[in-house]
Amino acid sequence: MELSGCSFSYGRARALEDVSFKVAPGSIFGLLGPNGSGKTTLFRILSTLLTPDSGVASLFGIDVANAPVEARKHVGVVFQSQSLDRRLTVEENLVHQGHMHGLWGAPLARRIGQVLEKVGLTDRRKDRVDKLSGGLRRRADLAKGLLHRPRLLLLDEPSTGVDPGARLGFWKYLEELRGSEGVTVLLTTHLLEEADACDRLVILDRGRVIREGSPKELKDEIGGEVVTLVSPEAADVAAVLTAEYDLEDTRVGDRRIRFEDAKGSKWAARLMERFGTRIESVKVSRPSLEDVFLHHAGHGFDSDGSSWNGARDSTS
């Protein structure tokens, strides 16, 4: 699949600006970004719910704007909000989904058995959805999206509402499905550890692509180490660092200062000696995807740039 120069606006609000990228067949591709970055707008375009104002979104050579019905035949969609009927059993939900895709009788029954086996729900097929845990409901949603053998599976914030253990299990199923079904997976996420598990990423900020590459490539671009210090006098400490050590102030939030250095480990003792009790802690680490975003966007995951922890995104 490929996007070329896609832009979209909600009235006067620009949601996407000239977005372009390609997704290799059989890969797990992530769209990473904070609230308002444009992830969900892109998701809606790819799932044929929206038409770009300009540019082309193409799925397997099919322009989603010109032939949305044809494009839908090749796409399975798992939305952030679960689309299962909670009053029906897992199997009943899949039967109704199959009918929507023209599947009936014995072929549908066989396919339901196959997808339930793949997601580990064979023994729960007769259970009502409202009796399942969040993780099991997510697997049932995945089975629903896979029922018609799509070539592309779109997942919008797939780990929403599931605990860390269920999240790991969900990723295990994605890896197995990619191998057994040959499905290409595109997902939106604001979770950095989830983005780290993708083969390739597009990082979005305010409707624009600010970086693309594998998680390793993106982190290696920064290089060196990241130094983060916490101080109740962060503004004053940052001013001293700039004046005395010629460091650029990349402070994020009221109490934290962050900068990059090829030999970050040398700074811990130096900073504690220079500032003493004015510093509460110093942390030296290898670059993360969080650091990649900060480096290229110039602000944290929160819309006001006040923090880079606990990024949230449910409507972007």
C-alpha positions in Angstrom: 0.0 0.0 0.0 1.1 3.6 -0.6 0.2 7.1 0.3 1.4 10.0 -1.9 0.9 13.6 -1.0 -2.2 13.0 1.1 -3.8 16.1 2.8 -7.0 16.4 4.7 -8.8 19.2 6.6 -11.8 19.3 9.0 -13.1 22.7 8.0 -10.3 25.1 8.6 -8.4 22.7 10.8 -5.6 20.9 8.8 -5.4 17.3 10.0 -2.9 16.0 7.4 -0.3 17.8 5.3 1.3 16.1 2.3 1.7 12.7 3.9 3.6 10.1 1.9 4.9 6.6 2.7 4.9 3.0 1.5 4.2 -0.2 3.4 6.0 -3.4 2.3 3.9 -6.5 1.9 3.9 -8.8 4.9 5.3 -6.2 7.3 4.0 -4.8 10.6 4.0 -1.0 10.0 3.2 1.5 12.8 1.9 5.1 12.8 3.3 6.6 16.0 2.3 10.0 17.3 0.6 12.0 20.1 -3.0 13.3 20.3 -3.7 15.5 17.2 -0.9 14.0 15.1 -3.2 12.7 12.4 -3.0 9.0 13.0 -6.7 8.3 13.2 -7.5 10.5 10.2 -5.0 8.4 8.2 -6.6 5.3 9.6 -10.0 6.5 8.4 -8.7 7.3 5.0 -7.2 3.8 4.6 -10.4 2.2 5.8 -12.3 4.2 3.2 -14.3 6.2 5.8 -12.7 9.5 4.6 -11.5 10.7 1.2 -8.3 12.8 1.1 -8.7 16.4 0.0 -5.6 15.9 -2.2 -3.1 13.1 -2.9 -3.7 9.4 -3.4 -4.1 6.5 -1.0 -3.6 3.3 -2.8 -4.2 -0.3 -1.5 -2.8 -3.0 -3.7 -3.1 -0.6 -6.7 -6.6 0.4 -5.9 -7.3 4.1 -5.3 -9.5 4.2 -2.1 -11.2 7.4 -3.2 -12.2 6.1 -6.6 -13.0 2.5 -5.8 -13.7 2.3 -2.0 -15.9 -0.8 -2.4 -13.2 -2.8 -4.2 -10.6 -1.6 -1.7 -12.7 -2.8 1.3 -12.5 -6.4 -0.1 -8.8 -6.5 0.7 -8.9 -4.8 4.1 -9.8 -6.1 7.6 -10.4 -3.3 10.2 -10.2 -3.5 14.0 -11.3 -0.2 15.4 -10.1 1.3 18.7 -13.7 1.0 20.1 -14.8 -2.7 19.9 -17.3 -3.4 17.2 -18.7 -6.7 18.6 -22.3 -7.1 19.7 -21.8 -7.8 23.4 -25.2 -9.6 23.6 -24.2 -12.2 21.0 -21.7 -15.1 21.3 -18.3 -14.9 19.6 -19.5 -17.3 16.9 -22.7 -15.4 16.3 -20.7 -12.2 15.8 -18.6 -13.9 13.2 -21.6 -15.4 11.4 -23.1 -12.0 10.9 -19.7 -10.6 9.8 -19.4 -13.4 7.3 -22.8 -12.7 5.8 -21.7 -9.1 5.2 -18.8 -10.4 3.1 -21.0 -12.9 1.2 -19.9 -16.0 3.1 -22.5 -18.6 4.0 -23.0 -22.2 5.0 -20.2 -24.7 5.2 -17.5 -22.4 3.8 -18.3 -19.8 6.5 -18.4 -22.4 9.2 -14.9 -23.7 8.2 -13.5 -20.2 8.1 -14.9 -19.3 11.5 -13.2 -22.4 12.9 -9.9 -21.5 11.3 -9.8 -17.9 12.6 -11.0 -18.9 16.1 -8.2 -21.4 16.2 -5.6 -18.9 15.0 -6.6 -16.4 17.8 -7.0 -19.1 20.5 -10.7 -18.8 21.0 -12.0 -22.2 19.8 -13.2 -23.1 23.3 -14.9 -19.7 23.8 -16.9 -19.6 20.6 -20.2 -20.1 22.4 -19.5 -17.5 25.1 -21.3 -14.2 25.0 -19.0 -11.3 24.3 -20.0 -9.5 27.5 -18.6 -12.4 29.5 -15.2 -12.2 28.0 -12.2 -10.3 29.4 -10.8 -7.2 27.5 -8.0 -9.3 26.1 -10.3 -12.0 24.8 -12.7 -9.5 23.3 -9.7 -7.9 21.5 -8.9 -11.4 20.1 -12.5 -11.8 19.0 -12.3 -8.4 17.2 -9.2 -9.6 15.5 -10.9 -12.8 14.3 -13.7 -10.7 12.9 -11.3 -8.5 11.0 -9.5 -11.6 9.6 -12.7 -13.5 8.6 -12.7 -12.6 4.9 -9.0 -13.2 4.4 -7.9 -9.6 4.0 -4.5 -8.8 2.6 -4.2 -5.8 4.8 -5.2 -5.6 8.5 -5.7 -2.1 10.0 -5.6 -1.9 13.8 -6.4 1.4 15.5 -4.7 1.5 19.0 -4.9 -2.3 19.3 -3.8 -2.4 23.0 -6.6 0.0 24.2 -8.4 -1.5 27.2 -6.2 -4.6 27.6 -3.7 -5.3 30.4 0.1 -5.7 29.7 -0.2 -9.5 29.7 -3.0 -9.5 27.2 -1.0 -7.0 25.1 1.9 -9.3 24.9 -0.4 -12.1 23.9 -2.1 -10.0 21.2 1.3 -9.2 19.6 2.2 -12.9 19.7 -1.0 -13.6 17.6 -0.1 -10.8 15.2 3.3 -12.3 14.5 1.7 -15.8 14.0 -1.0 -14.4 11.7 1.6 -12.6 9.6 3.4 -15.8 9.1 0.4 -18.1 8.5 -1.9 -15.7 6.6 0.6 -13.5 4.9 -1.2 -10.5 6.2 0.3 -7.0 6.1 -0.5 -5.1 9.3 -0.7 -1.3 9.8 -1.5 0.0 13.2 -1.8 3.3 15.0 -0.3 3.6 18.4 0.9 6.1 21.1 2.6 3.3 23.1 6.4 3.4 22.6 7.0 -0.2 23.5 4.3 -1.2 20.9 6.0 1.0 18.3 9.3 -0.6 19.1 7.9 -4.0 18.0 7.0 -2.8 14.5 9.2 -3.5 11.5 8.9 0.1 10.3 7.4 3.3 11.6 6.1 6.7 10.4 6.3 9.2 13.2 3.6 11.9 12.9 3.3 15.3 14.5 0.6 17.8 13.8 -0.4 16.1 10.6 3.1 15.8 9.1 5.5 13.0 8.8 8.6 14.0 10.8 10.5 10.7 10.5 10.3 7.3 8.9 12.4 4.1 9.4 12.8 1.0 11.5 12.8 1.6 15.3 16.6 0.8 15.3 17.4 3.1 12.4 15.5 6.0 14.0 17.2 5.5 17.4 20.6 5.1 15.8 20.2 8.4 14.0 20.4 10.2 17.3 23.4 8.2 18.5 25.3 8.7 21.7 23.4 8.8 25.0 20.6 10.8 26.5 21.1 12.6 29.8 18.0 13.5 31.8 18.1 15.4 35.1 15.4 16.4 37.5 15.7 19.6 39.5 13.2 21.9 41.3 15.3 24.7 39.8 15.3 23.4 36.2 15.1 26.8 34.5 18.1 28.1 36.5 20.1 24.9 36.0 19.4 24.8 32.3 20.6 28.4 32.0 23.9 27.5 33.7 24.4 24.5 31.4 23.9 26.7 28.4 26.3 29.4 29.6 29.1 27.2 31.2 29.0 24.1 29.1 27.6 25.4 25.8 24.7 22.9 25.9 21.5 23.6 24.1 18.6 23.7 26.6 16.1 21.0 25.5 14.1 21.2 28.8 10.7 19.6 28.7 8.4 20.4 31.6 9.0 22.4 34.7 11.4 20.0 36.5 13.3 18.1 33.8 16.2 18.9 31.5 17.2 16.6 28.7 20.2 16.7 26.3 22.1 14.4 24.0 25.9 13.7 24.2 28.1 11.2 22.5 29.5 10.3 26.0 26.6 11.0 28.2 27.9 8.8 31.1 30.6 11.3 31.8 28.0 13.9 32.8 26.5 12.2 35.9 29.4 12.9 38.3 30.1 16.3 36.7 26.5 17.5 37.2 26.2 16.2 40.7 29.5 17.9 41.6 28.5 21.2 40.0 24.9 21.5 41.2 24.8 19.3 44.3 21.4 19.2 46.1 19.9 21.4 43.3 19.6 18.2 41.3 17.4 15.3 42.5 18.5 12.7 40.0 20.5 12.2 36.8 19.7 9.4 34.3 21.9 8.4 31.4 20.3 6.1 28.8 20.5 5.0 25.2 18.1 6.8 22.9 14.5 5.6 22.8 11.7 6.3 20.4 10.6 8.9 22.9 13.9 10.7 22.4 13.5 10.4 18.6 10.2 12.2 18.8 11.6 14.9 21.1 14.7 15.3 18.9 12.7 15.9 15.7 9.4 17.4 16.9 11.0 19.7 19.5 8.4 18.9 22.1 7.0 16.0 24.1 4.0 13.8 23.4 1.6 16.1 25.2 0.2 18.8 23.0 1.7 21.5 25.0 5.1 19.8 25.2 5.0 19.8 29.0 5.8 16.1 29.4 7.1 13.1 27.5 5.7 10.5 29.9 2.3 8.8 29.7 1.5 9.9 26.2 -2.2 9.7 25.4 -4.1 9.6 22.1 -7.6 8.5 21.6 -9.0 10.8 18.9 -6.0 11.9 16.8 
